[in-house]
């Protein structure tokens, strides 16, 4: 019997907010039961976080979960322009909040997100992921003046300190309609073929993925040998 090689992986759980926290905890328990660690948790600061929720985040940190910034509200009130409209239709729905903002407003949002972690004694996160991986009109040069070190977009991760973009394959399982299942399954298959031979595989998990049509695909992946690492290892 041929032993299956482990896949180097960056595992992240998205969209931690007060209203999704119960689902997020179920996903983390699902991963913990399979010894998937370390895991990066993407936190959306702008909701109504109560003291109990902040304590939950602090407790997860103590158990080895790495916190990262993930926008501010994770939603937009309006769709701005053709590019945003197409992105909303194909990928982000109403989550791509950067796409509705000018560059100075995006920079302010990122700095505000970083400050929230400091204000709540949750450390100084290294990673920022814009909702739906959409950075918007902000240029790489501007990111070098902002407090996070790593910025993840759809194609990979930008290291602002080293001024280096690292292309990384990505798989996701948020097929929230039947029409999304075939293209997302094909996308995942193509990216899995790149994993390890090119770079670590990014595994993006959303709060309700365990109840969506691709849940068995996700389970099969995390049941494989994964050599998990943090974004800081890049």
C-alpha positions as CSV (number, residue, x, y, z in Angstrom):
1,X,0.0,0.0,0.0
2,X,1.4,3.4,-1.0
3,X,1.5,5.9,1.9
4,X,-0.2,9.2,1.1
5,X,2.1,12.1,1.2
6,X,1.1,15.0,3.5
7,X,0.0,18.3,1.9
8,X,1.5,21.5,3.2
9,X,-1.5,23.6,4.1
10,X,-2.6,27.0,5.5
11,X,-6.0,26.4,7.0
12,X,-8.3,29.4,7.8
13,X,-11.8,29.7,9.1
14,X,-13.5,32.8,7.9
15,X,-16.1,35.3,9.1
16,X,-15.9,35.1,12.8
17,X,-18.6,37.5,14.0
18,X,-21.0,37.5,17.0
19,X,-23.8,36.1,14.8
20,X,-21.6,33.3,13.3
21,X,-19.6,32.4,16.4
22,X,-21.6,29.3,17.2
23,X,-21.0,27.9,13.7
24,X,-17.3,28.9,13.8
25,X,-16.9,27.0,17.1
26,X,-18.4,23.9,15.4
27,X,-16.0,24.2,12.5
28,X,-13.0,24.5,14.9
29,X,-14.2,21.5,16.9
30,X,-14.5,19.6,13.6
31,X,-10.9,20.5,12.7
32,X,-9.6,19.8,16.2
33,X,-11.1,16.3,16.1
34,X,-8.9,15.7,13.1
35,X,-5.8,17.2,14.6
36,X,-5.8,20.0,12.1
37,X,-3.6,22.7,13.6
38,X,-2.6,25.4,13.6
39,X,-5.7,27.1,12.3
40,X,-6.0,30.8,11.4
41,X,-9.4,32.5,12.4
42,X,-10.5,35.5,10.4
43,X,-12.2,37.9,12.7
44,X,-14.7,40.7,11.6
45,X,-14.4,43.4,14.3
46,X,-17.3,45.7,13.4
47,X,-20.2,43.7,14.9
48,X,-21.7,43.9,18.3
49,X,-19.0,41.9,20.2
50,X,-20.0,41.4,23.8
51,X,-17.4,40.7,26.5
52,X,-18.2,36.9,26.4
53,X,-17.4,36.8,22.7
54,X,-14.1,38.6,23.2
55,X,-13.3,36.1,26.0
56,X,-14.1,33.3,23.6
57,X,-11.6,34.7,21.1
58,X,-9.0,35.0,23.8
59,X,-9.6,31.4,24.9
60,X,-9.1,30.2,21.3
61,X,-5.8,32.1,21.1
62,X,-4.7,30.3,24.3
63,X,-5.5,27.0,22.6
64,X,-3.3,27.9,19.6
65,X,-5.7,29.4,17.2
66,X,-4.1,32.4,15.3
67,X,-6.3,35.5,14.9
68,X,-6.3,37.6,11.8
69,X,-8.2,40.7,10.6
70,X,-11.0,40.3,8.1
71,X,-12.5,43.7,7.0
72,X,-14.7,45.7,9.4
73,X,-18.4,44.9,8.7
74,X,-18.0,42.3,5.9
75,X,-20.9,43.8,4.0
76,X,-21.7,46.7,1.6
77,X,-24.7,48.9,1.5
78,X,-24.3,49.5,-2.3
79,X,-22.7,47.9,-5.3
80,X,-20.3,50.4,-6.9
81,X,-19.4,50.1,-10.6
82,X,-19.2,47.3,-13.2
83,X,-16.2,45.5,-11.6
84,X,-17.9,45.4,-8.2
85,X,-21.2,44.2,-9.8
86,X,-19.5,41.3,-11.6
87,X,-17.5,40.4,-8.5
88,X,-20.6,40.4,-6.4
89,X,-22.5,38.2,-8.9
90,X,-19.7,35.7,-9.4
91,X,-18.1,35.5,-6.0
92,X,-18.7,38.0,-3.1
93,X,-22.5,38.7,-3.0
94,X,-22.6,41.7,-0.7
95,X,-19.4,40.8,1.3
96,X,-16.7,42.7,-0.7
97,X,-16.8,45.9,1.3
98,X,-13.4,47.1,-0.1
99,X,-14.9,47.3,-3.6
100,X,-17.3,50.1,-2.6
101,X,-14.6,52.3,-1.1
102,X,-11.9,54.7,-2.2
103,X,-8.3,53.9,-1.4
104,X,-8.1,56.3,1.6
105,X,-11.2,54.7,3.1
106,X,-9.8,51.2,2.6
107,X,-6.6,52.2,4.3
108,X,-8.6,53.7,7.2
109,X,-10.6,50.5,7.5
110,X,-7.5,48.3,7.7
111,X,-5.9,50.5,10.3
112,X,-9.1,50.5,12.3
113,X,-9.3,46.7,12.1
114,X,-5.8,46.3,13.5
115,X,-6.4,48.8,16.3
116,X,-9.5,46.8,17.4
117,X,-7.4,43.8,18.3
118,X,-5.0,45.9,20.3
119,X,-7.9,47.6,22.1
120,X,-9.4,44.3,23.1
121,X,-6.1,42.8,24.3
122,X,-6.1,40.2,21.4
123,X,-2.5,40.9,20.4
124,X,-1.1,42.3,17.1
125,X,-2.2,40.1,14.2
126,X,0.2,39.6,11.3
127,X,-2.5,38.8,8.6
128,X,-5.2,40.8,7.0
129,X,-7.7,39.2,4.6
130,X,-10.2,41.6,2.9
131,X,-13.7,40.1,2.6
132,X,-14.0,37.9,-0.5
133,X,-10.2,38.4,-1.0
134,X,-11.0,41.7,-2.7
135,X,-8.5,44.4,-1.8
136,X,-10.1,47.0,-4.1
137,X,-8.3,50.0,-5.4
138,X,-5.6,50.1,-2.7
139,X,-2.1,49.6,-4.1
140,X,0.7,47.4,-2.7
141,X,2.8,50.5,-2.0
142,X,0.1,51.8,0.4
143,X,-0.1,48.5,2.2
144,X,3.6,48.9,3.2
145,X,2.6,51.8,5.4
146,X,-0.2,49.9,7.2
147,X,0.3,47.8,10.3
148,X,-0.3,44.2,9.1
149,X,2.6,42.3,7.6
150,X,0.7,39.9,5.4
151,X,-2.3,40.6,3.1
152,X,-4.1,37.7,1.5
153,X,-6.0,38.2,-1.8
154,X,-7.4,35.7,-4.3
155,X,-4.2,34.9,-6.0
156,X,-1.9,34.6,-2.9
157,X,-0.3,36.5,-0.1
158,X,1.6,39.8,-0.2
159,X,4.4,40.2,2.4
160,X,4.5,44.0,2.9
161,X,7.7,43.9,4.9
162,X,9.6,42.0,2.2
163,X,7.6,43.6,-0.6
164,X,7.0,40.2,-2.1
165,X,3.9,38.5,-3.5
166,X,3.6,34.8,-3.0
167,X,1.3,32.9,-5.3
168,X,-0.6,30.1,-3.5
169,X,-3.3,27.7,-4.6
170,X,-6.7,28.0,-2.9
171,X,-9.6,25.7,-2.2
172,X,-13.0,26.7,-0.7
173,X,-16.3,25.0,0.0
174,X,-18.9,27.8,0.3
175,X,-21.2,26.4,-2.4
176,X,-24.3,28.2,-1.1
177,X,-26.3,27.4,-4.2
178,X,-26.4,24.3,-6.5
179,X,-25.1,26.3,-9.4
180,X,-21.9,27.0,-7.5
181,X,-21.1,23.3,-6.9
182,X,-19.7,22.2,-10.3
183,X,-17.4,25.3,-10.9
184,X,-16.2,25.3,-7.3
185,X,-15.5,21.5,-7.3
186,X,-13.5,21.9,-10.6
187,X,-11.6,24.9,-9.1
188,X,-10.7,22.9,-6.0
189,X,-9.5,19.9,-8.1
190,X,-7.2,22.1,-10.2
191,X,-5.8,23.8,-7.1
192,X,-5.3,20.5,-5.3
193,X,-3.1,19.4,-8.2
194,X,-0.8,22.4,-7.5
195,X,-0.6,21.8,-3.8
196,X,2.8,21.0,-2.5
197,X,4.5,21.0,-5.9
198,X,4.3,24.8,-6.1
199,X,3.4,26.1,-2.7
200,X,1.2,25.4,0.4
201,X,-2.5,24.9,-0.2
202,X,-4.8,27.5,1.3
203,X,-7.9,25.8,2.7
204,X,-10.6,28.4,3.3
205,X,-13.5,27.3,5.4
206,X,-16.7,29.4,6.1
207,X,-18.9,29.1,9.1
208,X,-21.7,27.1,7.4
209,X,-19.7,24.9,5.1
210,X,-20.4,21.8,7.1
211,X,-24.1,22.1,6.1
212,X,-23.5,23.0,2.5
213,X,-23.3,20.6,-0.6
214,X,-19.5,20.4,-0.6
215,X,-19.2,19.3,3.0
216,X,-18.1,15.8,2.1
217,X,-15.4,17.2,-0.2
218,X,-14.2,19.3,2.8
219,X,-14.2,16.2,5.1
220,X,-12.3,14.1,2.6
221,X,-9.6,16.8,2.4
222,X,-9.1,17.3,6.1
223,X,-9.1,13.6,6.6
224,X,-6.0,13.4,4.4
225,X,-2.5,14.0,5.9
226,X,-2.1,17.8,6.1
227,X,1.1,19.5,7.2
228,X,-0.5,22.6,8.6
229,X,1.5,25.8,9.1
230,X,0.9,29.5,9.8
231,X,1.0,32.4,7.4
232,X,4.1,33.6,9.3
233,X,6.0,30.5,8.1
234,X,5.9,32.0,4.6
